[in-house]
Amino acid sequence: MSTARAAMAVAPIVLRAWGREIAAVFGARERTVMLACVALFMGAGLSGALLAWLFGMLPGDTTAIPGPVRYGLLRMVLASTVLSSALLMIVFCLLAPQRTTLAALIELLPVTRAGAVAGLNLPLVGLSFLLALTFSAPSFVMVAQLLGSAAMVVFGIVMFAVLVALVKVMTFSLFMITFEVGRRFVRLPSQYALTVAAVFSCGCVVALSAHDLWPTPELLTGQTTAWWHAWTPSGSFALTLATAANLANLPMTPIAAVAGWTGAVVALFLLAGQLLRTEHVSPSIRLLVGMPVPRTRLAAQAWFEALILLRTPQFSIMTVLIVAITVAVALWVPGQDDSALFDAVLGALVMAPMLVCMQSVGLTLRTHWLARHLLATSNSWALPKALGTLVASAPVSILVLLILGVSGLLGMDQVPTMGAGALAAWGAALLGGALVPYSEAQPLSAGLTGFTVMILFLGVAGGLEWFLDGISLINVPLASLLALGVFVLGYALVVRRVADDDTSRI
């Protein structure tokens, strides 16, 4: 069976297995789960439209800007899209379970290894692709403005989507190849191999997009004097669009660069398919061994929930990466930077530890019945889980805030905004993790959980900010705190809907 046919045969199995597990959790039908997914994707589209409306307009008439300058701006916009899409894919790869029973079963079937890898991860990459398009909606609006022609919009849509898709597959392949090489040939423990894979993949993407991302005078005048200026992914696609839109008389032909990147991505993916194995099981990390357990029941349950989250490899690795990136940003960018993009990056660093809490509900889903039978109360895990995840993740966000504050990148007047945004992210992670629980047995679960959390956060927090702006009461901390209230209320309602007795899922 060919790779493409195998992938198309395996991917529906992944979707069906995930749908049946979620239906069992909520006591619902598979059709209801699929309708909920359709509603989620519609929400993603609305969130993207809202982001495009809020942040996606360049000031003034872009057609009056000289063509070479518009080409330079186009390269900047596409480079930022490449970087954000790659980072999102790295996060999805870190959160995904490294071994599932479904993967082990499919390897026994008569399908190629590359086909099995493609089928198992196609839904995950597809979800990351859709979420990246949602995040990149403002960038696409800027691209349409810079092209300046209605006839170029359709071509711009196709090229924009192709670029994001290539970046997703390239990042996924780099991550998996590096992980397998580190684990199997260098003999690194799994958590170290995951960290190395994340750092290496991120470094490669930054190296490929850094020159096109920073607004140097050479870039803003559209000069392409060196071959590597146009043979990066963002540079080659920007050159293709600029040539089609007649923005500048450029001597280089971009078709070879685009075709070369496409072929390189396909080769990387085939290599990843040959290297990947499923015999690996991610061990937990032994943190806080020997610490005394609190004596009161609520405190003991919260400590248990915090310890489970802290000992997951994903949480530990994300914590190390977030702190390392924060220190790098503090050392790299001296002084205060008031740009909206830079403030958004700092906010993302503060909120990221809170978002990892999305895994917490799924990690203990199969043992919830113990608390019910021991304590004779339904859903007794809900409040301790909320407290435990906050205790585990809040110190990391506070550490990030301290690093940014000491470095001068964050003023005291920004702390309430950043803190409220982090709390809203924590509420979204709780609600999203309860709506679509993470499962170590389902390769699709991490992607859909993360997708749900981000759409909830963007839709509710962004919608409240837009509403407050419409009534002349714009206040970002107020919008975040209102969003937090919505998320906590939704979490309380969802956990009541979860099946009362979970013994069928033991």
C-alpha positions as CSV (number, residue, x, y, z in Angstrom):
1,M,0.0,0.0,0.0
2,S,1.4,3.4,-1.0
3,T,2.2,6.1,1.6
4,A,-0.7,8.3,0.6
5,R,-3.3,5.5,0.6
6,A,-2.0,4.2,3.9
7,A,-2.3,7.7,5.5
8,M,-5.8,8.2,4.2
9,A,-6.8,4.8,5.6
10,V,-5.2,5.3,9.0
11,A,-6.3,8.9,9.7
12,P,-10.1,8.1,9.9
13,I,-9.3,5.3,12.4
14,V,-7.5,7.9,14.6
15,L,-10.6,10.2,14.4
16,R,-13.0,7.4,15.1
17,A,-11.0,6.1,18.1
18,W,-10.8,9.6,19.6
19,G,-14.5,10.3,19.0
20,R,-15.6,7.1,20.7
21,E,-13.4,7.8,23.8
22,I,-14.8,11.4,24.1
23,A,-18.4,10.0,23.7
24,A,-17.7,7.5,26.4
25,V,-16.5,10.2,28.8
26,F,-19.6,12.3,28.4
27,G,-22.1,9.6,27.8
28,A,-22.9,11.1,24.5
29,R,-23.2,9.8,20.9
30,E,-20.4,10.0,18.4
31,R,-22.5,12.1,16.2
32,T,-22.9,14.7,19.0
33,V,-19.1,14.7,19.4
34,M,-18.6,15.3,15.7
35,L,-21.2,18.1,15.7
36,A,-19.3,19.7,18.6
37,C,-16.1,19.5,16.6
38,V,-17.8,21.3,13.7
39,A,-19.0,24.0,16.1
40,L,-15.4,24.2,17.4
41,F,-14.0,24.7,13.9
42,M,-16.6,27.4,13.2
43,G,-15.6,29.1,16.4
44,A,-12.0,29.0,15.1
45,G,-13.1,30.7,11.9
46,L,-14.9,33.4,13.9
47,S,-11.9,33.9,16.2
48,G,-9.6,34.3,13.2
49,A,-12.0,36.9,11.7
50,L,-12.1,38.7,15.0
51,L,-8.3,38.7,15.2
52,A,-8.0,39.9,11.6
53,W,-10.5,42.7,12.3
54,L,-8.7,43.8,15.5
55,F,-5.0,43.6,14.4
56,G,-4.8,42.9,10.7
57,M,-4.9,46.3,9.1
58,L,-1.9,48.3,8.0
59,P,-2.3,52.1,8.4
60,G,-2.9,54.2,5.3
61,D,-3.1,53.3,1.6
62,T,-0.6,50.5,0.9
63,T,-0.8,51.0,-2.8
64,A,1.0,54.3,-2.4
65,I,4.1,52.5,-0.9
66,P,6.8,51.8,-3.5
67,G,6.9,48.2,-4.7
68,P,10.3,47.3,-3.3
69,V,9.3,48.5,0.1
70,R,6.0,46.5,0.0
71,Y,8.0,43.4,-1.0
72,G,10.3,43.9,2.0
73,L,7.2,44.2,4.3
74,L,5.7,41.1,2.7
75,R,8.8,39.1,3.6
76,M,8.6,40.3,7.2
77,V,4.9,39.3,7.4
78,L,5.6,35.8,5.9
79,A,8.6,35.3,8.1
80,S,6.6,36.0,11.3
81,T,4.0,33.5,10.0
82,V,6.7,30.9,9.5
83,L,8.0,31.4,13.0
84,S,4.7,31.4,14.8
85,S,3.5,28.3,12.9
86,A,6.6,26.4,13.7
87,L,6.5,27.2,17.4
88,L,2.9,26.1,17.6
89,M,3.8,22.8,15.9
90,I,6.7,22.3,18.4
91,V,4.3,22.8,21.3
92,F,1.9,20.2,19.8
93,C,4.7,17.7,19.3
94,L,5.8,18.2,23.0
95,L,2.3,17.7,24.3
96,A,1.5,14.7,22.2
97,P,1.9,11.2,23.7
98,Q,5.0,9.5,22.5
99,R,3.5,6.1,22.4
100,T,-0.1,4.9,21.9
101,T,-1.6,1.5,21.7
102,L,-3.2,2.5,18.4
103,A,0.3,3.2,16.9
104,A,1.5,-0.2,18.1
105,L,-1.5,-1.9,16.5
106,I,-1.2,-0.2,13.2
107,E,2.4,-1.2,12.9
108,L,1.3,-4.8,12.7
109,L,-0.9,-4.0,9.6
110,P,0.5,-4.2,6.0
111,V,1.1,-0.5,5.6
112,T,4.4,1.3,5.0
113,R,6.0,2.9,8.0
114,A,5.8,6.4,6.4
115,G,2.1,5.8,5.7
116,A,1.4,4.8,9.3
117,V,3.3,7.8,10.7
118,A,1.4,10.1,8.2
119,G,-1.9,8.6,9.1
120,L,-1.4,8.7,12.9
121,N,-0.1,12.3,12.8
122,L,-2.1,13.8,10.0
123,P,-5.0,14.9,12.2
124,L,-2.5,16.4,14.7
125,V,-0.7,18.3,12.0
126,G,-4.0,19.3,10.4
127,L,-5.3,20.7,13.7
128,S,-2.1,22.7,14.2
129,F,-2.5,23.9,10.6
130,L,-6.0,25.2,11.3
131,L,-5.0,26.9,14.5
132,A,-2.0,28.5,12.8
133,L,-4.3,29.9,10.1
134,T,-6.5,31.3,12.9
135,F,-3.5,32.9,14.5
136,S,-2.2,34.1,11.2
137,A,-5.5,35.8,10.1
138,P,-4.0,39.3,10.7
139,S,-0.9,38.4,8.7
140,F,-3.1,37.3,5.8
141,V,-5.0,40.5,5.8
142,M,-1.7,42.4,5.7
143,V,-0.5,40.2,2.8
144,A,-3.7,41.0,0.9
145,Q,-3.2,44.7,1.5
146,L,0.4,44.6,0.4
147,L,-0.4,42.8,-2.8
148,G,-2.9,45.6,-3.6
149,S,-4.8,43.7,-6.2
150,A,-8.1,41.9,-6.0
151,A,-7.0,39.4,-8.6
152,M,-4.0,38.5,-6.5
153,V,-6.1,37.6,-3.4
154,V,-6.9,34.0,-4.4
155,F,-3.3,33.4,-5.4
156,G,-2.2,34.9,-2.1
157,I,-4.6,32.6,-0.2
158,V,-3.2,29.5,-1.9
159,M,0.5,30.5,-1.4
160,F,-0.1,31.5,2.2
161,A,-1.8,28.2,3.1
162,V,0.9,26.2,1.2
163,L,3.7,28.0,3.1
164,V,2.0,27.3,6.5
165,A,1.5,23.6,5.5
166,L,5.1,23.2,4.5
167,V,6.3,24.8,7.7
168,K,4.1,22.4,9.7
169,V,5.4,19.3,8.1
170,M,9.0,20.5,8.1
171,T,8.9,21.3,11.8
172,F,7.2,18.0,12.7
173,S,9.7,16.1,10.7
174,L,12.7,17.9,12.2
175,F,11.3,17.4,15.7
176,M,10.7,13.7,15.2
177,I,14.0,13.0,13.5
178,T,16.0,14.8,16.2
179,F,14.0,13.0,18.9
180,E,14.6,9.6,17.5
181,V,18.3,10.2,16.8
182,G,18.8,11.5,20.4
183,R,16.8,8.6,21.9
184,R,18.0,5.7,19.9
185,F,21.5,6.6,18.7
186,V,22.8,9.0,21.4
187,R,20.9,7.1,24.1
188,L,19.5,10.2,25.8
189,P,16.6,9.8,28.2
190,S,13.3,10.6,26.6
191,Q,12.8,14.0,28.4
192,Y,16.3,15.1,27.3
193,A,15.7,13.9,23.8
194,L,12.4,15.9,23.7
195,T,14.1,19.0,24.9
196,V,16.9,18.7,22.4
197,A,14.4,18.1,19.6
198,A,12.4,21.2,20.6
199,V,15.5,23.4,20.8
200,F,17.0,22.1,17.6
201,S,13.7,22.5,15.6
202,C,13.2,26.0,17.0
203,G,16.8,27.0,16.2
204,C,16.4,25.8,12.7
205,V,13.3,27.8,12.1
206,V,14.7,30.9,13.7
207,A,17.8,30.6,11.6
208,L,15.6,30.3,8.4
209,S,13.4,33.3,9.2
210,A,15.5,35.7,11.3
211,H,16.9,37.7,8.4
212,D,13.4,38.2,6.8
213,L,11.9,39.0,10.2
214,W,13.9,42.0,11.4
215,P,13.2,45.3,9.6
216,T,16.7,46.1,8.4
217,P,17.2,48.9,5.8
218,E,18.2,46.4,3.2
219,L,15.0,44.4,3.8
220,L,12.7,47.4,3.8
221,T,14.1,48.5,0.4
222,G,13.4,45.1,-1.1
223,Q,17.1,44.4,-2.0
224,T,18.0,40.7,-2.7
225,T,21.7,40.9,-3.3
226,A,22.6,37.6,-1.7
227,W,21.2,34.3,-2.8
228,W,20.1,33.3,0.7
229,H,17.9,36.4,1.1
230,A,15.4,34.8,-1.3
231,W,16.0,31.1,-0.7
232,T,14.6,30.9,2.8
233,P,11.0,29.6,3.0
234,S,9.5,33.0,3.7
235,G,11.8,34.7,1.2
236,S,11.0,32.3,-1.7
237,F,7.2,32.6,-1.2
238,A,7.4,36.4,-0.8
239,L,9.4,36.6,-4.0
240,T,6.8,34.4,-5.8
241,L,4.0,36.7,-4.7
242,A,6.0,39.9,-5.4
243,T,6.9,38.7,-8.9
244,A,3.2,37.8,-9.7
245,A,2.0,41.2,-8.3
246,N,4.7,43.1,-10.2
247,L,5.9,44.8,-7.0
248,A,9.5,44.9,-8.1
249,N,11.6,44.0,-11.1
250,L,13.5,41.2,-9.5
251,P,15.9,39.0,-11.6
252,M,15.6,35.9,-9.5
253,T,13.2,33.1,-10.4
254,P,11.4,31.9,-7.2
255,I,9.9,28.7,-8.7
256,A,13.1,26.7,-8.1
257,A,13.3,27.8,-4.5
258,V,9.6,26.9,-3.8
259,A,10.0,23.5,-5.5
260,G,13.3,22.9,-3.6
261,W,11.7,23.5,-0.3
262,T,8.7,21.3,-1.1
263,G,11.0,18.4,-2.1
264,A,13.2,18.9,1.0
265,V,10.1,18.8,3.3
266,V,8.9,15.6,1.6
267,A,12.3,14.0,2.0
268,L,12.4,15.0,5.7
269,F,9.0,13.5,6.3
270,L,9.9,10.2,4.6
271,L,13.0,10.0,6.7
272,A,11.0,10.7,9.9
273,G,8.6,7.9,8.9
274,Q,11.5,5.4,8.6
275,L,13.0,6.4,12.0
276,L,10.0,6.6,14.2
277,R,9.3,3.6,16.5
278,T,6.5,3.0,19.0
279,E,8.2,0.9,21.6
280,H,9.0,3.9,23.8
281,V,7.0,4.8,26.9
282,S,7.4,8.2,28.5
283,P,8.4,7.8,32.1
284,S,7.4,10.3,34.8
285,I,10.0,12.5,36.4
286,R,10.7,12.0,40.1
287,L,10.2,15.5,41.5
288,L,9.6,16.4,45.2
289,V,10.2,12.9,46.4
290,G,9.8,12.6,50.2
291,M,7.9,15.8,50.6
292,P,5.2,15.5,53.4
293,V,1.6,15.3,52.3
294,P,-0.7,18.0,53.8
295,R,-3.0,16.7,56.5
296,T,-6.3,18.2,55.4
297,R,-8.3,16.4,52.7
298,L,-8.6,19.3,50.2
299,A,-4.9,20.3,50.6
300,A,-3.8,16.7,50.2
301,Q,-5.9,16.3,47.0
302,A,-4.6,19.6,45.6
303,W,-1.0,18.5,46.3
304,F,-1.6,15.2,44.6
305,E,-3.0,17.0,41.5
306,A,-0.1,19.4,41.4
307,L,2.5,16.6,41.8
308,I,1.0,14.6,38.9
309,L,1.2,17.7,36.6
310,L,4.7,18.6,37.8
311,R,6.0,15.0,37.1
312,T,4.8,14.9,33.5
313,P,7.7,15.2,31.0
314,Q,5.7,17.8,29.0
315,F,5.3,20.2,31.9
316,S,8.9,20.0,32.9
317,I,10.2,20.4,29.4
318,M,7.9,23.3,28.7
319,T,9.0,25.0,31.9
320,V,12.6,24.7,31.0
321,L,12.1,26.0,27.5
322,I,9.9,28.9,28.6
323,V,12.3,30.1,31.2
324,A,15.2,29.7,28.8
325,I,13.4,31.7,26.1
326,T,12.5,34.4,28.6
327,V,16.2,34.7,29.7
328,A,17.3,34.8,26.0
329,V,14.8,37.5,25.2
330,A,15.8,39.5,28.3
331,L,19.5,39.3,27.2
332,W,18.9,39.9,23.5
333,V,16.6,42.9,23.6
334,P,18.0,45.7,25.8
335,G,15.6,48.3,27.3
336,Q,11.9,48.8,27.0
337,D,10.2,47.9,23.7
338,D,6.7,49.3,23.2
339,S,5.7,47.5,20.0
340,A,2.4,45.7,20.0
341,L,4.1,42.5,18.6
342,F,6.8,42.5,21.3
343,D,4.2,43.0,24.0
344,A,2.2,40.0,22.6
345,V,5.4,37.9,22.7
346,L,6.0,38.8,26.4
347,G,2.3,38.1,27.2
348,A,2.6,34.7,25.5
349,L,5.6,33.8,27.7
350,V,3.8,34.7,30.9
351,M,0.6,32.7,29.8
352,A,2.4,29.6,28.4
353,P,2.9,27.8,31.8
354,M,-0.8,28.2,32.6
355,L,-1.8,26.7,29.3
356,V,0.1,23.4,30.0
357,C,-2.6,22.8,32.7
358,M,-4.8,21.6,29.8
359,Q,-3.4,18.1,30.3
360,S,-4.4,17.8,34.0
361,V,-8.0,16.5,33.7
362,G,-7.1,13.8,31.2
363,L,-4.1,12.6,33.2
364,T,-6.3,11.4,36.0
365,L,-9.5,10.7,34.1
366,R,-9.3,6.9,34.6
367,T,-9.0,7.2,38.4
368,H,-11.8,9.7,39.2
369,W,-14.0,6.9,40.3
370,L,-11.7,6.3,43.3
371,A,-12.5,9.6,44.9
372,R,-16.2,9.0,44.3
373,H,-16.3,5.6,45.9
374,L,-13.9,6.6,48.8
375,L,-15.5,9.9,49.6
376,A,-19.1,9.2,48.5
377,T,-19.2,12.5,46.6
378,S,-19.4,13.1,42.9
379,N,-16.7,15.1,41.1
380,S,-14.8,15.6,44.3
381,W,-11.7,16.0,42.1
382,A,-12.8,19.2,40.4
383,L,-11.8,21.8,43.1
384,P,-8.5,20.2,44.1
385,K,-7.5,19.9,40.5
386,A,-8.1,23.6,39.9
387,L,-6.1,24.5,43.0
388,G,-3.3,22.0,42.2
389,T,-2.8,23.2,38.6
390,L,-2.7,26.8,39.8
391,V,-0.1,25.9,42.5
392,A,2.0,24.1,39.9
393,S,1.9,26.6,37.1
394,A,1.6,30.0,38.8
395,P,5.2,30.0,40.2
396,V,6.6,29.6,36.7
397,S,4.5,32.5,35.4
398,I,5.6,34.6,38.3
399,L,9.3,33.7,37.6
400,V,8.8,34.8,34.0
401,L,7.3,38.1,35.2
402,L,10.2,38.6,37.6
403,I,12.8,38.0,34.8
404,L,11.0,40.4,32.5
405,G,10.6,43.0,35.2
406,V,14.3,42.9,36.3
407,S,15.5,43.1,32.7
408,G,13.4,46.3,32.1
409,L,11.2,44.8,29.4
410,L,8.1,44.9,31.6
411,G,7.0,47.9,33.5
412,M,5.0,47.8,36.8
413,D,1.9,49.2,35.0
414,Q,1.9,46.1,32.7
415,V,2.0,43.5,35.5
416,P,-1.8,43.6,36.2
417,T,-2.5,43.1,32.5
418,M,0.0,40.2,32.2
419,G,-1.2,38.6,35.4
420,A,-4.9,38.8,34.4
421,G,-4.1,37.3,31.0
422,A,-2.2,34.4,32.7
423,L,-5.2,33.7,35.0
424,A,-7.6,33.8,32.0
425,A,-5.2,31.3,30.2
426,W,-5.4,29.1,33.3
427,G,-9.2,29.2,33.2
428,A,-9.2,28.4,29.5
429,A,-6.9,25.4,30.1
430,L,-9.1,24.0,32.8
431,L,-12.3,24.4,30.7
432,G,-10.7,23.1,27.5
433,G,-9.0,20.2,29.3
434,A,-12.4,19.2,30.7
435,L,-14.3,19.6,27.5
436,V,-11.7,17.6,25.4
437,P,-9.7,15.6,27.9
438,Y,-6.1,14.7,27.1
439,S,-5.5,11.0,26.6
440,E,-2.1,9.2,26.6
441,A,-3.7,6.5,24.4
442,Q,-4.9,8.8,21.6
443,P,-2.5,10.6,19.3
444,L,-5.2,13.1,18.4
445,S,-6.0,14.1,21.9
446,A,-3.2,16.6,22.5
447,G,-3.9,18.5,19.4
448,L,-7.7,18.8,19.9
449,T,-7.2,19.7,23.6
450,G,-4.8,22.5,22.7
451,F,-7.0,23.6,19.8
452,T,-10.0,23.8,22.0
453,V,-8.1,25.8,24.7
454,M,-6.7,28.3,22.3
455,I,-10.1,28.9,20.5
456,L,-11.8,29.3,23.9
457,F,-9.1,31.8,25.0
458,L,-9.1,33.8,21.7
459,G,-12.9,33.7,21.3
460,V,-13.9,34.6,24.9
461,A,-11.1,37.0,25.9
462,G,-10.9,38.6,22.5
463,G,-14.7,38.9,22.2
464,L,-14.9,40.5,25.7
465,E,-12.2,42.9,24.8
466,W,-14.0,43.9,21.5
467,F,-17.3,44.3,23.4
468,L,-15.7,46.5,26.1
469,D,-14.1,48.6,23.4
470,G,-17.4,48.9,21.6
471,I,-19.0,50.4,24.7
472,S,-16.0,52.7,25.3
473,L,-14.9,50.7,28.4
474,I,-11.7,49.2,27.0
475,N,-9.9,47.6,29.9
476,V,-7.7,44.6,29.1
477,P,-7.4,43.3,32.7
478,L,-11.1,43.7,33.1
479,A,-11.7,41.7,30.0
480,S,-9.3,39.0,31.1
481,L,-10.9,38.7,34.6
482,L,-14.4,38.5,33.0
483,A,-13.1,35.8,30.7
484,L,-11.7,34.0,33.8
485,G,-15.1,34.0,35.4
486,V,-16.7,32.6,32.3
487,F,-14.1,29.8,32.1
488,V,-14.4,28.8,35.8
489,L,-18.2,28.8,35.5
490,G,-17.9,26.6,32.4
491,Y,-15.5,24.3,34.1
492,A,-17.9,23.8,37.0
493,L,-20.7,23.0,34.6
494,V,-18.7,20.6,32.5
495,V,-17.4,18.5,35.4
496,R,-21.0,18.0,36.5
497,R,-21.8,16.6,33.1
498,V,-18.9,14.1,33.2
499,A,-20.2,10.6,33.8
500,D,-20.8,10.0,37.5
501,D,-19.2,6.6,37.5
502,D,-16.0,6.1,35.6
503,T,-15.5,2.4,36.2
504,S,-16.2,1.6,32.5
505,R,-13.0,3.3,31.6
506,I,-10.6,1.5,34.0
